[in-house]
Amino acid sequence: MLAMLVLAPQAWSRGATCSDFATYEQAQAALPANPQLDRDKDGVACENLPKGDGAPAQQEQPSAQSDQQLEQEPSAPQSEEAQTTDHPSVEHDDAVYGVAYSPDSKYLATASADKTACIWEAASGSEVKCVHHKGPVNSVAFSPKDGKYIATASDDGTARLWDATTGKEETKASPVKPGGKVYGVAFSPDGKHLATASDDGTAQLWDATTGKEETKASPVKPGGTVYGVAFSPDNKYLATASDDGAAQIWDATNGKEETKASPVKPGGAVYGVAFSPDNKYLATASGKKIAQLWSTSDGKKAGSSASHSDKVYGVAFGPQERKYWSAASADKTASLWNLSGNSKAKTYNHDDKVYGVAFSPDGKYLATASADKTAVQWELPTDESSSAQSQQSAQDQQPVQDQQPAQDQKPAQVQKPAQSQQPAPAQQPPPSNPAGATAQCADGTYSFSQNRRGTCSGHGGVAQWFT
């Protein structure tokens, strides 16, 4: 399912890097000259080196061979596992609406318009299991204690509970049928309850064991279509996001609105809500192109808004120790913000609208769900020193797996040499297709995937199939 993408594979001395060669030809010539030579440990290619003769930067010049000889004796590509960098992106057959991590951060769940929700190994991108609805799947959540179950919400009018290992539906508690399309689903932090958001104007609470509605506190009726729901960390409150322009906080035991801090009105339809881990803030995602923090004690704005150039669809908080929050927008970006000072830390780009964001519980990654059919995992800054770099956030940021020049901001799954950013002269012919490649992507990289689903994800699509 997952496209494994690398640049045209060349070879050079074991442990060497592109900086060891002055020209592209020298790097190509290194392998045939010595059978002990191998690819660099990062699998990086030297296609960005200038064309032409010159002495190696740090070692004796290897003996040269003609291009014809190189074509006759191509270096074997690495295995797909070796070519894949840490925490790659995953792809569906249609837009991805939602993402969620398992409590141990080992698995990523995605909800898609292709009527499936899938579970993936976060580190490898390997598909574990997909479950199916009769309509688009709008939201997905892992059970918080052990990650044993996932809950899904669908346009087919149901929310369902599934065994995350077997993919079988837990029929004792599933499905629940709130009424109308179901846009959001969330587990309470103690795992005992499910909350659903639907277009019948209600949010409902359900017993996660029996599937029965908790009638003492349910339903709550915010007004208009309800797009999102979220529980407070202490299980006491439920927040709702609706198209009447308000987010509201409700007592999860009796269904009454907490009028001291509710409602908050960011303006426009409210598409998403999230509580901070310390329960001090409520974040809202608004059709007015902003994400906003609100104090849960009095409902007042907390700091400046996080602005985008189009509607904001989703918000999420990172683990308490990381002090980040994030917003997903129709402007094709997800933004990362420091809670301290509310300064922007990063901007992450997709090829289409970004619908959802989720932090891994270990605080290392941010996952984004997009209309470009992908969910991408971005490595977070290692510390809050990123706030010092926030003035450069207008320059689009890449996932750490692909540090490309600033003008090329497409997410990818390969590392490129930090010291070799000079593009080859346009008049030079490109190298021959690498052995084992199944497709060339629009941005010039190659795919070695044996499955056409997801090929060239984040690389502009397939420009040419080889097989």
C-alpha positions, 0 to 999 in steps of 0.5 A: 500500500505504501509507496517507497520512494527513493532517488535514482540509486547510485553507489559509492564507497561505504561510509562516503557521502555526496560531498566526497565527490566533485561530480556526478560522474565520479560518484557513478564510477565508484561502484564498478571500480571496487566490488567492496563499494556500497550505497551510503548508509542513508541510501542517499543518491548524488544526482544533485552533483554537478556534471563534469570532470573534477577531483574527489573532495576527500578521496582519490579519484575512482577509475572511470567507466563509460555510461554504457558500462554503467547501464550494463552493470546497474547497482541493485536497488535496496530493499523497500524496507531499507529505502523507507525512512522512519514513520512514512506517510500512508495513503487511501483511495480517497480523501483522509478525514481523520487520524489518531494514534494508539496510546503506545504511539505504535499504530496510526489509524486513519478515516477515509472517504473511501469508506474504510478506516485503516490501522497502520504500523506507525514506524513502517507504514505497513497496513495492519487492518482495514474496516469498512462502512457503507459510507465515508468514514469521518472520524476514528479514535483508539480506546485510551487505556490499551488501544484494544479498540477503535471507534469510527463515525460514518456518513452511513448513520452509524458509529461502530466499535472494532477490535483493533487486532482482528478488525471484527466489530464488537457487536455487544456495543456496536453499532450505535445509530445517533441519527443522520450522518455521524461526523465525530466520535471520541472515547472518554479518557477512562474508556467507559463512554463514547461520544458522537456528533451528528447532523441531526443537531445532537451529540450523544453519549453511549456506554462503550461496553453495551452500546446503550445511550446514557440518557441522564446526560444524552443527548445534548443539543447544541443547535445545527449540525454537530461536527466534533466532540471531545472529552475533558481529561478528567472525564467530567465535561464534553465539548461540542463543535457545531455550525451555529457558530459556537462551541459549548461545554456540557456536564458529562454526567447530567447533560447541562451546559457549563454556562460559566465557560460556555458557549464560546463563539469564534465565528462561522461554523465550528468544525473541531474542538479539543481540550488541553491536557491540563484542562486549562484551554479549549481549542476551536477550529472555525470557518472564519479561518482561525483556531482559537484558545479559550479559558475553560474557567471563564470562556474568555479568549486565551492569547491571539488566534492562530490564523490561516488563509482558509477554513480551519477544520481540526485542532489538537493538543500535544502531550502536556510536556511538549506544550504544542497545539496544532490546527488543520486547514483548507489552505492545504497546511497544518500549523504547529504552535507553542502554547507558551506565547502562542507563537507558530513553530512550524507549517506543514504542507499538503497538496490539498485541504488538511482535515485533521491533526493528531499528536502521538502520545510519546510527543514525537510526531504530528499526523495530518489527514488530507484531501490529497488521500494521504496521512503524513507523519511529521517529526516534531521539533526536539524542544521548544527552541523551535519557538526561536525559529518561528519567525521563519515559519512562513517558509514551508517546512518539510518532514524531517525525512526529506530536507529539500530546498525551501522552494520545494515543499512537498512531503516525501519519504527520502533523505537528501544530502544536506551538502549537495543542493546544487541542481544538475544543469538542465542540458545534461541528460538524466541518468537511466532508470534505476534497476527495480523501479516500478514508476517515476514520480512527477518530481523526478524521484522513483518508486520501487513499490510493488503495489500501485496503491499509494505510489508516488504519494507526496511526489506529485503523482506518477509521471511514468510506469515502468511495469 
